[in-house]
Amino acid sequence: MTEPAHDQVTATAPAGRRHRVVIIGSGFGGLFAAQQLKKADVDVTLVAKTGHHLFQPLLYQVATGILSVGEIAPPTRLILRDQKNVTCILGDVNKIDVASKTVFASAGHIRFDLEYDSLIVAAGANQSYFGNDHFERWAPGMKTVDDALELRSRILGCFEQAEVTEDDEERRRLLTFIIVGAGPTGVEMAGQVAELAQHTLKNTFRRIDPASARVILLDAAPAVLPPFGNKLGNAARARLEKMGVEIQLNAMVTDVDQRGIEVKDPDGSVRRIDATCKIWSAGVQASTLGKMLADQTEAEIDRAGRVLVQKDLSLPGHPEIFVVGDMMSLDKLPGVAQVAIQGGKYAAKQITAEVEKGKSPAERPPFKYFDKGSMATVSRYSAVVKVGKLEISGFIAWVMWLVVHLAYLIGFKNRLTTMFSWGMHMGGDHRSQLTSTQQWVYGRQAIERVAAHEKARSAEEARDRTVETTSIGD
């Protein structure tokens, strides 16, 4: 990338008011940026479409009944309530006007705008279906609290329906669970679905044996956990297979419907797997705000919608705009929490230095990512950890995984209750969060139908106004 442009200074602000920083997103990048600005002489506005900070690495444990939503998604307002220079706003950002330095957002039917002197965009990413967005209807991803609750209800609902059906073929379809994507999320989800079926639900049904459930983890890639390397990937695969999980690699999903999926193998043949519950964890697509920014600046985006930022995480010609986390592309950095955390802190430090010390963007040091390693849990007492050249699998890796994830949870109470929930799970495979509702299963589809109806109605009203205006003109 090119060096940062220096034709603007982010510290510039009219006398009589403080420098205004707007942060979009309450994930790792947005939250840690806001906290880093705690002592800075700035006014911070954090706007996000959810009112909570989601600890996404543990979202699969909500989906499988180990943890509650509150333990991994505390309200952002409560986290930042003692930070007097921060204002939290719940709203969906619709537009960013780079020229006027204004963010336009809405909260329900209420529209509002936020002017900024510095902008940190940390809106994250959504699930990617690689151009097949219709897959989402039958194979939801797992990026939000709503996703996790929907998946929990879908998984448990399959066991409930299998208990009452008289059709053996239908029962097999209901007891087949497919997880698409053999990355960390897919591996963790496959392991927990298998444990749920084989241990937690044991002896809870009278007509079916939950342990007979078929759990399939498939991916178009040739390996499990590719970023971890062959040694750890093979260790994770061996553990999953020991638990009864079927691993199908080099298998590309070509279609998804209500009753199953179609898969294309390397030899070109297409086969079908019947399954009611499909879970998608293959790939991500950055927020559309990235393209919006690129269209107004000299920035470019990659195929995943990520903005190609400069060495200081800013946009070409706009040092007042930082893009961090899953929305940025720089030096092939992975889309993990640590990149977002370190990026958010870095952006906040540059703003502070320019506001309080009078430094210019030209003096910014390049962003340097400190790789603290990668880890993924496979099952109880088994995980994989990669820190530099050090590769660990099994129980020790699992203990390391526990410690690290507890350390990054927000709030003492959440850490304490999470430890208790994990203790119950490890001691007797007890899962206290197995509540499910029909609304959680169909809520997303109902909202999508309402949104489509409203969009069609608005378009029709616009056409009617156009016709009426034309008639008056005539």
C-alpha positions in Angstrom: 0.0 0.0 0.0 1.0 3.6 -0.4 2.2 5.8 2.5 -0.4 7.8 4.4 -1.5 11.1 2.9 -0.7 14.1 5.1 -2.8 16.9 3.6 -5.2 16.8 6.6 -4.7 16.9 10.3 -7.1 14.9 12.5 -6.6 17.2 15.4 -8.1 20.2 13.7 -11.3 21.4 15.5 -12.8 24.8 16.1 -11.9 26.5 19.3 -14.5 26.0 22.1 -15.3 22.4 21.5 -13.4 19.1 21.9 -12.3 16.8 19.1 -15.2 14.5 18.1 -14.5 10.9 17.6 -17.2 8.6 16.1 -16.7 4.9 16.4 -18.9 2.5 14.4 -19.3 -0.9 15.9 -19.2 -2.3 19.4 -17.1 -5.4 18.7 -13.5 -5.9 19.7 -12.1 -3.1 17.6 -14.8 -0.5 18.5 -14.9 -1.3 22.2 -11.2 -1.3 22.8 -10.8 1.9 20.8 -13.3 3.6 23.0 -11.6 2.3 26.1 -8.2 3.5 24.9 -9.6 7.0 24.6 -10.7 7.1 28.2 -8.2 9.7 29.3 -8.0 11.6 26.0 -9.4 15.1 25.6 -12.0 14.1 23.1 -15.7 13.4 22.9 -16.4 9.9 21.8 -19.7 8.6 20.3 -20.0 4.9 19.8 -22.8 3.9 17.5 -23.7 0.2 16.9 -26.6 -1.7 15.6 -26.6 -3.9 18.7 -26.6 -2.7 22.3 -24.1 -5.3 23.5 -20.4 -6.3 23.1 -20.4 -9.8 21.7 -17.6 -12.1 22.6 -17.9 -14.0 19.4 -15.3 -16.8 20.0 -17.7 -18.3 22.5 -20.9 -17.8 20.5 -21.0 -21.5 19.6 -21.3 -22.3 23.3 -24.5 -20.3 23.4 -25.8 -22.2 20.4 -25.1 -25.5 22.1 -26.5 -24.6 25.6 -23.3 -24.3 27.7 -23.4 -20.5 28.2 -26.1 -17.9 28.4 -26.3 -14.9 26.2 -25.6 -12.5 29.1 -22.3 -14.2 29.9 -20.8 -13.4 26.5 -22.8 -10.3 25.4 -22.9 -7.7 28.2 -24.6 -4.3 27.4 -22.1 -1.8 26.0 -23.6 1.0 28.0 -22.8 -0.9 31.3 -19.2 -1.6 30.1 -18.6 2.1 29.4 -20.9 3.8 31.9 -18.0 5.1 34.0 -16.2 6.5 31.0 -17.6 10.0 31.0 -16.3 11.1 27.5 -18.2 8.3 25.7 -21.8 8.4 24.5 -23.3 5.1 23.4 -26.0 5.1 20.7 -28.0 2.2 19.4 -28.5 2.7 15.6 -27.9 1.2 12.2 -25.5 3.3 10.1 -27.0 3.8 6.7 -24.5 6.2 5.1 -21.1 7.8 5.7 -20.5 11.1 3.9 -16.7 11.5 3.7 -16.9 15.0 2.3 -19.0 16.5 5.1 -17.5 14.2 7.7 -21.0 13.0 8.8 -22.4 9.6 9.7 -26.1 9.0 9.0 -27.9 6.4 11.0 -31.3 5.3 12.1 -32.9 3.8 15.2 -36.2 2.3 14.1 -38.1 5.1 12.4 -35.9 7.8 14.0 -33.1 9.1 11.8 -30.1 11.0 13.1 -26.6 12.1 12.0 -23.3 12.4 13.8 -20.5 14.8 12.7 -16.9 13.7 13.3 -13.4 15.0 13.3 -12.0 11.4 13.5 -13.8 8.2 12.5 -13.0 4.7 13.5 -15.0 2.1 11.4 -15.1 -1.3 13.1 -18.4 -2.6 11.8 -17.1 -6.2 11.5 -18.2 -8.8 9.0 -21.1 -11.1 8.1 -21.3 -14.6 7.0 -20.4 -15.2 3.3 -22.2 -17.6 1.1 -19.8 -16.9 -1.9 -22.6 -15.5 -4.1 -25.2 -18.0 -3.0 -27.1 -15.9 -0.5 -30.2 -18.1 -0.9 -28.3 -20.8 1.1 -28.8 -18.7 4.2 -32.5 -19.6 4.5 -31.7 -23.2 5.2 -28.1 -23.0 6.5 -27.8 -20.0 8.9 -24.4 -18.8 9.9 -23.3 -17.9 13.4 -22.2 -14.3 13.7 -24.8 -12.8 16.1 -26.8 -13.7 19.2 -29.9 -14.2 17.1 -28.0 -16.7 14.9 -26.9 -18.7 18.0 -30.4 -18.8 19.5 -31.8 -19.8 16.1 -29.3 -22.6 15.7 -29.9 -23.8 19.3 -33.6 -24.1 18.6 -33.0 -25.8 15.2 -30.7 -28.4 16.7 -32.9 -29.2 19.7 -36.0 -29.1 17.5 -34.6 -31.9 15.3 -34.2 -34.2 18.2 -37.8 -33.4 19.3 -39.3 -34.1 15.9 -37.2 -37.3 15.5 -38.8 -38.5 18.7 -42.4 -38.3 17.3 -42.0 -39.2 13.7 -43.0 -42.7 12.5 -41.0 -42.4 9.2 -37.6 -44.0 9.5 -36.2 -42.0 6.6 -37.5 -38.7 8.1 -35.9 -39.6 11.4 -32.5 -40.2 9.8 -32.8 -36.8 8.0 -33.7 -35.1 11.3 -30.8 -36.7 13.1 -28.2 -35.7 10.5 -26.4 -32.4 11.3 -24.1 -30.8 8.7 -21.5 -28.1 9.5 -20.1 -26.4 6.5 -16.6 -25.1 7.0 -13.7 -26.8 8.8 -12.2 -23.7 10.3 -12.2 -23.0 14.1 -15.9 -22.2 14.3 -16.9 -25.3 12.3 -14.6 -27.6 14.3 -15.8 -26.2 17.6 -19.4 -26.5 16.6 -19.1 -30.1 15.3 -17.4 -31.2 18.5 -20.2 -29.6 20.7 -23.1 -31.0 18.6 -21.5 -34.5 18.9 -21.1 -34.1 22.7 -24.6 -32.8 23.0 -26.0 -35.8 21.2 -23.8 -38.5 22.9 -23.7 -37.2 26.4 -26.0 -34.4 27.4 -29.1 -35.8 25.8 -28.4 -39.4 26.8 -31.5 -41.1 28.3 -33.6 -38.0 27.8 -35.7 -39.5 25.0 -37.8 -42.7 24.9 -38.1 -43.6 21.2 -34.7 -42.4 19.8 -31.1 -42.7 20.8 -29.6 -39.2 20.5 -26.1 -40.8 20.2 -27.1 -42.3 16.8 -27.1 -38.7 15.4 -24.9 -38.3 12.4 -22.6 -35.2 12.6 -20.8 -34.2 9.4 -18.1 -31.6 9.0 -17.3 -30.8 5.4 -15.2 -28.2 3.6 -14.1 -27.5 0.0 -10.5 -27.2 1.4 -8.3 -30.3 1.6 -7.6 -30.0 5.4 -9.1 -29.3 8.8 -8.0 -26.0 10.4 -5.8 -24.9 7.4 -4.3 -21.9 9.2 -3.0 -24.1 12.1 -0.9 -26.4 9.8 -1.0 -30.1 9.1 0.1 -31.3 12.6 -2.6 -29.5 14.5 -5.2 -29.9 11.8 -4.7 -33.7 11.8 -4.8 -33.8 15.6 -8.2 -32.0 15.6 -9.4 -34.3 12.8 -8.4 -37.4 14.8 -10.2 -36.2 17.9 -13.4 -35.4 16.0 -13.4 -38.7 14.2 -12.9 -40.5 17.6 -16.1 -38.7 18.7 -17.9 -40.1 15.7 -17.9 -36.9 13.5 -17.6 -37.6 9.8 -15.0 -35.4 8.1 -15.6 -34.8 4.4 -12.9 -32.6 2.7 -12.6 -31.4 -0.9 -16.4 -31.3 -0.9 -17.9 -28.2 -2.4 -21.5 -27.3 -1.5 -23.4 -26.5 -4.7 -26.9 -26.3 -3.4 -28.8 -26.1 -0.1 -32.6 -26.6 0.4 -35.0 -27.5 3.2 -34.2 -31.2 3.1 -30.5 -31.3 2.6 -27.5 -30.2 0.5 -25.7 -31.1 -2.7 -22.0 -31.6 -2.7 -19.5 -31.7 -5.6 -16.5 -34.0 -5.2 -13.1 -33.5 -6.8 -14.0 -36.0 -9.6 -16.8 -33.7 -10.6 -19.6 -36.0 -9.3 -22.5 -34.5 -7.4 -24.1 -36.3 -4.5 -26.8 -35.4 -2.0 -26.8 -35.5 1.8 -30.3 -35.3 3.4 -30.3 -33.3 6.6 -32.7 -30.9 8.3 -30.1 -29.0 10.3 -27.4 -27.3 8.3 -24.9 -24.8 9.9 -22.8 -22.5 7.8 -19.3 -21.4 9.0 -17.4 -21.1 5.7 -16.2 -17.6 5.0 -17.0 -14.0 5.9 -18.0 -10.9 4.0 -17.1 -7.5 5.4 -19.7 -4.9 6.2 -21.0 -2.9 3.2 -19.7 0.2 4.8 -16.3 -0.8 3.4 -17.5 -0.4 -0.2 -19.3 2.8 0.7 -16.0 4.3 1.9 -14.1 3.0 -1.1 -16.5 4.6 -3.5 -15.9 8.0 -1.9 -12.1 7.7 -1.6 -9.1 6.3 -3.4 -9.3 3.1 -1.3 -9.9 -0.3 -2.8 -11.7 -3.4 -1.5 -10.9 -7.1 -1.9 -13.2 -9.9 -2.9 -14.4 -10.2 0.7 -15.3 -6.5 0.8 -12.4 -5.6 3.1 -10.9 -2.2 2.7 -7.2 -2.1 1.7 -5.9 0.3 4.3 -2.6 2.1 4.5 0.1 1.3 7.0 -1.5 3.5 9.6 -5.0 1.8 9.1 -6.3 5.0 7.4 -7.7 5.6 4.0 -5.8 7.2 1.1 -6.2 11.0 1.4 -8.2 10.7 4.6 -6.0 10.2 7.6 -9.1 11.1 9.8 -10.7 7.8 8.9 -9.5 4.5 10.3 -10.8 1.1 9.4 -10.0 -1.8 11.8 -10.8 -5.4 12.5 -12.6 -7.6 10.0 -13.3 -4.7 7.7 -9.6 -4.0 6.9 -7.1 -5.8 4.7 -3.4 -5.2 5.4 -0.4 -7.6 5.0 -2.7 -10.6 4.9 -3.6 -10.3 8.6 -6.2 -12.8 9.8 -9.7 -11.9 10.8 -9.3 -12.7 14.4 -10.1 -10.8 17.6 -6.5 -9.8 18.4 -6.1 -8.0 15.0 -9.3 -6.0 15.8 -8.2 -5.2 19.4 -4.8 -4.1 18.5 -6.1 -2.1 15.5 -8.7 -0.3 17.6 -6.1 0.6 20.3 -3.6 1.8 17.6 -6.1 4.1 16.0 -7.1 5.6 19.3 -3.5 6.2 20.3 -2.9 8.1 17.0 -5.9 10.3 17.6 -4.8 11.0 21.1 -1.3 11.9 20.0 -2.5 14.3 17.3 -5.1 16.0 19.5 -3.1 16.4 22.7 0.5 16.5 21.5 -0.1 18.3 18.2 1.5 15.6 16.1 0.6 15.2 12.4 -0.5 12.1 10.5 3.0 12.2 8.9 4.5 11.2 12.2 2.4 8.1 12.7 4.3 4.8 13.1 3.0 2.0 10.9 0.7 -0.5 12.6 2.5 -3.5 13.8 0.5 -6.6 14.7 1.8 -8.7 17.6 0.7 -12.3 16.9 -0.3 -13.9 20.2 -1.1 -17.2 18.5 -4.3 -19.0 17.5 -6.3 -21.6 19.3 -9.5 -23.6 18.9 -11.2 -26.1 21.2 -12.3 -29.4 19.8 -14.1 -31.0 22.7 -13.9 -31.2 26.5 -10.3 -31.6 27.5 -9.0 -31.2 23.9 -7.9 -28.2 22.0 -5.2 -27.0 19.6 -2.9 -24.0 20.1 -0.3 -22.4 17.8 2.0 -19.7 19.1 4.7 -19.0 16.7 6.5 -22.2 16.1 5.1 -23.8 19.2 2.2 -26.2 18.5 0.3 -27.9 21.3 -2.7 -30.2 21.2 -4.8 -32.1 23.8 -5.4 -31.3 27.4 -2.6 -28.7 28.0 -3.8 -26.8 24.9 -7.4 -27.0 26.3 -6.3 -25.5 29.7 -4.5 -22.7 27.8 -7.7 -22.1 25.8 -9.8 -21.8 29.0 -7.4 -19.3 30.6 -7.1 -17.0 27.6 -10.9 -16.9 26.9 -11.6 -16.2 30.5 -9.1 -13.4 30.5 -10.7 -11.6 27.6 -14.3 -11.9 28.8 -15.7 -8.5 29.9 -16.5 -8.1 33.6 -15.7 -10.1 36.8 -19.3 -11.4 37.1 -19.2 -12.8 33.6 -15.9 -14.6 34.2 -17.3 -16.0 37.4 -20.5 -17.3 36.0 -18.7 -18.6 32.9 -16.3 -20.6 35.1 -19.3 -22.0 37.0 -21.1 -23.0 33.7 -17.9 -24.6 32.4 -17.4 -26.5 35.7 -20.9 -27.9 35.5 -20.3 -28.9 31.9 -17.0 -30.6 32.7 -18.1 -32.3 35.9 -21.3 -33.8 34.6 -21.9 -32.5 31.1 -24.7 -30.3 32.4 -25.9 -27.6 30.1 -28.2 -25.1 31.7 -29.1 -23.1 28.6 -31.1 -25.6 26.5 -34.2 -23.6 26.3 -35.5 -23.2 22.7 -38.6 -21.6 21.1 -40.3 -21.7 17.8 -39.9 -17.9 17.5 -36.2 -18.2 17.6 -36.3 -20.7 14.7 -38.6 -18.6 12.4 -38.0 -15.1 13.7 -35.3 -14.2 11.2 -37.3 -15.4 8.2 -40.4 -13.5 9.5 -38.3 -10.3 9.8 -36.9 -10.8 6.3 -40.5 -11.2 4.9 -41.7 -8.0 6.7 -38.6 -6.1 5.4 -39.2 -7.3 1.9 -42.9 -6.3 2.1 -42.0 -2.9 3.4 -39.4 -2.4 0.7 -41.9 -3.3 -2.0 -44.5 -1.0 -0.5 -42.1 1.9 -0.4 -41.1 1.3 -4.0 -44.8 1.2 -5.0 -45.5 4.4 -3.1 -42.6 6.1 -4.8 -43.9 5.0 -8.2 -47.3 6.4 -7.4 -45.8 9.7 -6.4 -43.9 9.8 -9.7 -47.1 9.1 -11.7 -49.0 11.7 -9.7 -46.3 14.4 -10.2 -46.2 13.6 -14.0 -50.0 13.9 -14.2 -49.9 17.3 -12.5 -47.2 18.5 -14.8 -49.2 17.4 -17.8 
